[in-house]
């Protein structure tokens, strides 16, 4: 593993303090620029261990009065080097790196002189744990990327974080940093919040950070400063709040993510143990938990998913030459409803270009513009944008019923009713008013993009540009190429998606594209089981092993019963032998309600009338049969999609589901899961990945 390790070296220089004493300042630096943060593999840890032992000797002889660690510009460290994790041969080997990290970083607690970590920038995972193991910490006020993100990757903090953090900042704050933030798409802290939590003892401005940190350390060594840590848990918190907070967190996890993901629950167990366990005991628990997780399927799947998002999403398969891209200087939006308003604000905010919206009459246009301005005001009130930015965005967006104002638009996107004839007509109506070079984009979720362009004089200008709701939040756009779509239009669509800060996957023009086709298969099988006489609750429970972010019934409720029925109809018409047609779903859509909810919209249970609507099936399926039908159905459909060149590779389908449907990292995307459970072999006598991602030998 260590042969290709990018070693983070440690460079020591002596700093004379105002008192005349000496502080040994250690700078971590792997010799790379900011695109390759400091990380620690075995070689780097052993080098740091040797340095710390040398400094221990110097402290013992009175040569130095303190030790401080900081990082290269803007970066402290990003934790363990996981680049070779797939080469780990066994659980025994998987446990060595956690133990080595504990051994090395643990020395900072008692080195014979006070130890400090100056957090000068990015501090992720083990990078933050360096600081937690030390006696004191300062932080640069401009620092970002302060986090323990391990749960996001199917791991747990493994170099002391699960014990040291709650005992430093309290159990509730620790739950936020270790579990809540990672599960919110890897949310991280900025320096002021980290300081407020108590992760750092002092915070200084970037321009004088190192100088002030050294001066502060000098005062601590001299006894002039004794840091006050207000969030350190006391007896009352340990006796009353600690276990209660763990219990509440566990219940919330079960409701939000189910019980399939292993790492969040391992993290909870470790946090629970940190209340009364010794440091040595809790470090040993970390070692055991991390060895188990590293050698398990979920972590390997998480690494696969992480690499998809970090690498493949940034270099989309099949994207044309960027030189074909044309510049977008003005955007037109056809429609003024909620979706159109979201588009208009996103394009104005990210592309920083004028946006014009239109609709059937001035009243609708005025309502759309008002909605956009309300959202801009809300962003300002929440501190998301400045007053100047609010004014700029407000000035960029306007509405009209005069199609002539679209003449200088480079990009026109429709957000009208999901009906083929309507979309055909609005494009045919707008085309005479725009230049021949302007791109036309449709946000259809399931209609044929080629058919939408049937009335166009220049169908080569049309491209599918399928957003996911909520538009501002969801990171995926499915870019749909028809047989007529030109390379220049496709290149412009990909560049526009990137400029909107979205990840784009190119898909062929086929029913449902990627995400909706996969979800339609899932929902169709769920409704088949319900119509056969299986309860919604049993169907939801049967499909829990898929690890989806929500149960099928909740997914139906989220997308809307009418939309769900429409999506199933579309796929059944296209592939009647493979997609189920549920009459009961249409009846539910007419009724409009699936769940009873409280005043805040929280689900209380299934609506009694809704259950009566779907009652009557006489052949209920058992849970194992339901799960197997879904697994095999998904394996078959995805295999067909790949044979039909809907996307370029299985990785693209996984990327779409992760970014567009919230498929959890720990499952690694749907295709590795189908390989692991044997569905791929059962259906087409092969696997999507070679070799399939499986757990290591125990």
N, C-alpha and C positions, 0 to 999 in steps of 0.2 A: 504493500500500500504506500509506503513512504517514498518509493523511488521517484514518483512524479509530484510529490508534495511541493507546493509553493510555500517555502519556509518563511514564517514570520520570525525575523531575528529581533534581538533586543540589544540596544546600544545604550551603554551606561556612561553618564558624565556626572561629575561632582559639581554641585552648586553650593556656593558659600552663602549661608543665611545671614540676615542682619545681626543675629546673635553671635556670629563667628563660627557657628557649628556648620557641619556639612550635611547636605541632603543628596543622596544618590538618586538621580533622575534617570529612569529607564524608559526609553522610547521604543515602542513596537513598530516595526516597519518591514514589510515583505518585499520592498523594492519595486512595487508596481504602483501605477497611478490609482486614482480614486475609483476606477472601474473594477479593481480587484482588491476588495477590502482585506485587511489582515485576518487570517484564519489560523487555527491551530490544529496540526496533525501531530503524530508522534514525535517527529524530529524537532518541530518548534517547541513542543512542550518540554522535551528533554533539555533543549538549549536554555529555556527559561528556568527550568529546575536548577541547572548548574549555576546560572547567574544568581538566583536567589540564595543558593548555598554559599556562594562567595560573599554575597552581601550580608548573610547571617554572620559569617566570620568577622567581617569588618565591623558590624554592629557590636559584636561581643567584645572586640578589642577597643571599642570607643572611637573608632576612626570615623564612623558616620552616626548621625543622630536620627536619621529617618530615611525611608525609601519611598519614592513616588513612581508611579507608572502612568504613562500617557501614550498617545498614538501618533501616527503620521498625520499630516494635515487633514482635518475634518473627519478622521476615522480613528476610533479606539480599536475595535475588533468586531468581527462578525461571527465569533464562535468557532465551533469545530469545523474542520475541513471534511466535508461529506462527499467530495468528488469521487472517491473510490469505494463508496459504501456498497455498491453492488458486487464488489470483489470479496467481501467478507465471507469466509467459508463456513463459519459456524457461530452458534450462540456464545460459545466460550471466547472466541476471538472478538465478538461484538462487545463483550464486556470489558475489554482491556482499555479502550480509549476513555470511557467514563472513569475508571479507576485511576488512570494516569492523570487525568484532569483534576480529580479530587486531591490526589497526592501533591500536585504542583501548586494549584491555586490555594489549597488549604494552608500552605506555609505562610501565606500573607497575614493570617490571624496572629501569629506569634513568631515573628522573625527576629526578635531581640531588640527592635526599635519600631516606633510607630510607622505604619504603612498607609500610604495614600494612593488613590487612583484619581487622576485628573481626566474626567470624561470630556474629551475635546471634540466629540462628534459621534458618529454612528457607533452604537453599542448594542449589538444584538446577541441574544442567547448567551453563549460562553463569554462574549465580549463584555456584557453587563455583569456576568458572574465574576469576572476578574475583580470588578469594583466591589461587589457584594462580599467577597472574601476578605477584602482589605479592612483596615480599622476605620478609615475615613474616605470620603469622596467629595470632590467638587465637580461642577458641571458648567460647560460653556452655555451661556444663555441662548445661543443660536443653534445649539445642537438639536438634531432631529434623528429619528430612527432609534429611539430608546425602547427596547422591548425584549420580552422573553417569548419568541414566536413558536416555540417548539411544538406546542399542541396543534398548531396549524399544519405542521408537517408530519403529524402522527407520532411525535416524540414527547418527552417531558424535559424540563430543564435538568441537565445531568451533571453539572459541576457545582452543585450546592444551592441553586436558586430556589428550589421548592422548600428548603429549610430556612435559608438565610433571609429570603425576601419577606415572608409573613412575620418573622420575628423582628424585622426592621421596620416595616410599614403597616403592620396589622393585617388581619386575615381578609377583610373586605377589599382593601386596596390590592392585596396580593391576588385575590380572585379576579379582579379586573385585569391586572397585568398578565397573569399566567393563563387564564381561561377565556374570559369574556372578550378581551381585545383580539387574541389570535383567531377566535371563531367569528369575529366580525371582519372577515377578509383580511386578517393580519393587520389590524389597526395598531399603530405605534404611538408612543408618547413623544411630545416635544419637551425641551428642557424645563420650561416653567412648570408643567404638570408633573414631571419627574421630581422636581424640587419640592413641589407642594405635597406630593405623596411621602416625601422623606427619603427617597432613594439617594439623593445627594444632601450633604450637610451645608454646602454653600454654593452659590451661583454667581458667576462673574461674566461681564461683557466679553464678547469675542476678541475685541482689539487688545485687551490687556489680560486675557484669561490666564495665560501661563504665569505671568509675573504676579498677578494677584493670588493665584493658587499657591505659588511658592511662599509668598508672604503670609498667607493664611496658615499654611502648614507650619511655618516657622513659629507663629503665635501658638498653635496647638502644642507643638513640641515644648515651647517655653512655659506652657501652662497658662497663657494669657487668655485662651479661648477653650471653652468646654462646650462642644456642640450640644444643643438641646434637641432631642428627637421626640416630638410630640405624638407620633403615631406608633411608637414602640408599644406593643400590647402589654397591658398590666394584668393583674390577677383577675379582675372582673371580666375582662374580655376573654381570658382563657377559660374561666369557669362558666360563662354564660353565652357569650356571643360566638365563640369560635365554632363549636359544633353546630349551632343553629345556622350559621352562615354556610357551612359546608352542606348541611341538609337542604337548605333553600337552593343552593347552587346545583346540587344533584337533581332535585326535582325539576328545575328549569332546564337542565341539560336533557333530561328524559323527554320533556315536552317538546323541545326545539329540535333536537338532533337524534332522538331515539337512543338505543343502547348499543348499536353496532360499533361506532367509533370507540376504540380502546383508549387512546391517549388522554382524552379529557378526564375520564374516570380514574385512570392511573394518577393523573395530576391531583385530583381531589383526594385520593388516598394518601398521597405524600403530604399534601397540605394538612390533612387531618393529623397525621403522625407528627408533624412539626410542632404541634401544640405542646407536647410534653416529652417527646423523644429527644435523646441527646444528639449532638451534632454527628458523632460517629455512627450512631444507629441510623439516622436519617440519610446520611451519605451512603451507607450500605444499601438502604432501601432504594435510593436513586440508582445505584449501580445495577441492582437486580432488575428493576423496572426498565431501565434503558436497554440492558442486554436483551431482555425479552422483546421489547418493541423494535429495536434495530433488526433483530433476526426474523421479525414477523412480516406477514404479507402487507399489512396496512402501511408500514413505513416505506417499503419498497414501492408500493403504489403511490404514496404521497410524493416521493422523489420523482417518479415518472410524471405525475400531474404537475409538479412544480416546474420541471424542465419544459413541459409543454407550454406553460404560461410564460415562462421567462425566455424561452428560446424560439420555439416554433411559432408562437403567436406574434413574435417580432419579425419573423421571416416567413410570411405566409406562403404556402405551397401554391405554385401556379400563377403568382403575381407577374404581370407583364413588366417590361422594362420601364423604370421610373421616368426615363426621358420622354415617354409618351404622355406623361401627365400634363393636363392643362390646368392653369391657375383658376381658382374659384374666387371671384371678387364680389359677387352678389348672389344671394340665394332667394329663390321664390318658393313659397309653401302654398300648395293648393289645399284649402281647408282651413278652418279656424276653430275647430273643436279642441278637446283636451290634448289629444295626441299631436295635432298640428302645432298647438301652443308650445308643447314641450320641444318639438323639433326647432321651432323658430328661436327659442331662447338658447338652446344648445348650440346651434349654428352661429348665432350672434356672439355668444360667450367664448366659444372655442376658436372659431375662424376669424372673429373680429371684423366681420364684413356686414354691409347692410342686408337686411332681411325684409322681404315684403310678403304678407299673407293675403289670401283672397278667399272669398266664399260666395254663396249664392246671392246674398244681399248685404247691405251695409250694416244692418243690425248684428248679424252674425260676425262680421268682420270686427266691429267695434267691441263686441263681447270677447273675441279672441285676443285683441290687443290689450284690453283691460285685464284679462287673465294673466297675460305675460308680464304686464307692469306690476301686478300684485305680487307675482313670484319674484320679480327683481327686487321689489321693496322688502319682501320677506328675507331674501338673501342678505340684504344690507342690514336689516334689523338683527339677524343672527350673527353678524360680524363676518360673514363669508366673503363679502365684497366691500370695497370702500365706497364712499359717497361719489367719488369721481367715476368709479366703475359703474355704479348705479346710473349715473347720468349718461354715461357713454352708451350703455346697453339700451337704455330707454330711447335714446336718439337713433340707434341703429335699426329698431324694429318699427315698422308701420304697416297699416292695412289699406286695402283698396278693392274696389270691384272692377276697376279698369285694367283689363288684361294687358293693355299696352305698356304698363309699368313693368312688365316682365321682360321687355325687349332686351335689356342689357344684363339679364341674369345668366350666369354661367352654369348654374345648378338649380333644377326645379324638382321638388319632391312632393308627391301627393300623400295626403293623409285623410282620405275620404272613406265612405262606407265600403266594407269588404264585399263588394259585388262586382263581378266582371264587367257588366255593361256600364256601370257608373264610372269605373276607373278608365275604361276605354274612352268614354265620352269626354271626361275632363282632360285627358291627354290630347285627344283630337282637337279639342277646343283651344287649348293653350299653344299647340305647336305652331300655328301661323303667326303668333305674336313673339316668338323667341328666335334667336339666331340659329343657324344650322349647326353651330359648334356646341350649343348648350346641351348638357346632360339632363336626361329625364330619369328620375329614380322613383320606384314604387316601393312602398313599405308593406306590400302584401305579405301575409303570413302563410298562405296556402294556395293562392290562385296561381295559375300559370302566368309567368311574366311575359312569355312570348305572346300568349293570347291577349294580354293586357295591351300590348303594342300593336295589335292587329290593324288598327285604324290609323297608325302613324305613317307619314310619308317617309320618315327616316327611322325605321325600327332599330337601326344599329346604334342609336343614341340612348337606348333604353337599358337600364340595369336594375336588378332587384337590390334593395337596400333595407333589409329587414332588421329593425331594432327590436329590443325586448323591453318590457315594462318593469320598473319605471325607467324611462329613457335616459335620464341624467345619471342613473346609478349602474344599470346593467352594462357590463363591459363588452358584450359581443354584438357584432353586426354580421349577419349572413349576407354576403355579396353574391347575388345570383346572376350568372351569365347565361344568356339565351344563345341559340345558334347564331343570331344576328349581331349580338353585342360586339362592338369593335374593341380592339386592344387598348386604344386610347381612352375609351370610356371606362373600361375595366380598370386601367391604371389610375385614372382620375378618381374612381370610386374607392380604390384601396388607399390612395393618398388622403382622400377626404376623411375616410374612417380613422386613419392614423392621426390626422390633425384634430379630429374630434376627441382624441385620446381613447379611442375604442380599439378593440382587437377584431380584425376581420378574417373570416374564413370564406374562401371561394367555394360555391356550390353550384352544381348543375341545376337547370330549371326543371324541377320535378316536384310532385305534390309534397307539401310540408317541408321541403328542403331537408334539413338535418334534425333540428331540435323537435319541431312539431311532429315529424314522422316517427321519431322514436317514442315521444310521449303519447302519440295517438295509439301506437301499438300497446303501450302499457295501460292506458286508460281503457282501450277496447277490451283487453283481457280482464281488467278489473270489473267493467260493466257486464261482461259475459258471466263472470262468477256471480255477481249480484243478481242478474236476471235468472240465473239457474237456481237461485234460492239461498245463496250465501249472504250473510249479513255484511253490511259495509264494514262493521268493526272487525269481523273475521278476515275480510279481504285486506284491510289495512294492516292487521297483525301478520298476515301471511307474507306480505311484501316488505315487512320491516327489514329483513336481511339485505335488501338492496341498498340500504343506507341512504335513501333519498332524503332531501332536506324536509320533506313533508309527506304525509300519507296520501295515497291516491284521491281519497275523498276530499282532503284539504286542497289538493291541487285543482280538482274540479271547481271547488268553491272559489279559489283564487282567480283562475282564468275566467270564471263565469260559466254557468251551466249552458247558456246559449252558445257561447264561443266553443265550449267543449263539444257540444252536439254538432256544431258546424264543422269543426276540425275532423271529427269522426266521420261525418257524412262525406267530406271531401276525400278522405282516404279510402272509404268503402267504395265510392264511385270509381276511384282510380284502380284499386286493387281489391275487388269484391271477395276474392277467395281468401284474403289474408287479414283484412281489417273488419272487425265486428260492427254490425249495425244494430244499435240499441234503441228500440222504441221507447223503453222506459226513460232513457236519458232525455228524449224529446219531451216526454210528459213532465219530467222534473224541470226542464228548461221553461216550459209553459208556466209551471207553478212558481218557479223562480227562487226557491229556498231549499237548502239542503240541511242547514244547521240552525239550531236555536242559539242565539247569541245574547250577551248582556249588553248594557248600555254603551260599553266601550268597544264592542265588537268582538269580544273574546268568546270563543266557542264554548257552549255549555253542554251540548250534546246534539244528537241528530234530531231534526224536526220530525214530529210524529206523523204528520200528513205525508211528508216525503217518504218515510219508511213504508207507509201504506201504499203509496204509488208504485214502489218497486217490489212489493210483496207479491207472492203467487208462484214463485219458482218452486219446483218440486224435486230438483236434483242438485242439492248443494254440494260444492266441492270441498274437499279437505284442504288444509293450509299447504301441505306439501305439494299437492297437485296444482294448486294455484301458482305457487312459486315456480314450480318446474315449467308450467305452461308459459309463464312470463319470461323466464330465462331462455327457454328454447325459442320462443317467438321473437325475442330481441336478437338472439344470435342469428336466426334465419334472416330477419329483416335487414340487419346491419351488413351481413354477408352479401345479400342481394344489392344493397346500396353501393358497396365497394365494387362488386362485379359490374354494376351499371355506371361506375365512375361518377357517382354523385359528388364525392370528394376525392382527394388524391390518396388518402391513406386512412387507416383506422385511427391514427393519432388525431386527425382533423375532427372525427366524430366525437372523440373523447374531449377535445378542446371545446367544441361547441356545447357539449352538455355541462362541462365544468363552468364555462363562462356565461352560458345562456340559460341554464336550468338549475344552477347551484349544486351540481353534483359534487359531493364532498371529496376533498383531496385524499382522505384516507382510503377511499375506494379506488382512486387512481383513474377514474373514467370507467365507462361501462365495458369496454372490450377486455381490459385485464380481468375485470370481475367475471365476465362470461367464460374466459379461459380458466380461471381458478376453480369455478364451480363445475366445470366439465360440460357446460352447455355447448361450447364451440365444437368439441369432439363429438358430442351426441348428434349435433345437427349437420355438420359438414366435414366431420372426420379430420379436423385440423384445428389449429389455434390461430387467433388473430396476431399473436406475438410469438416470436421464436428467440429464446425460450420463453415460456409463460412465466409471469412473476409469481413465485411461490415462496413460502416460508423456508427458512434454513433448517437444516437438521438440528435437533435439540442438542 
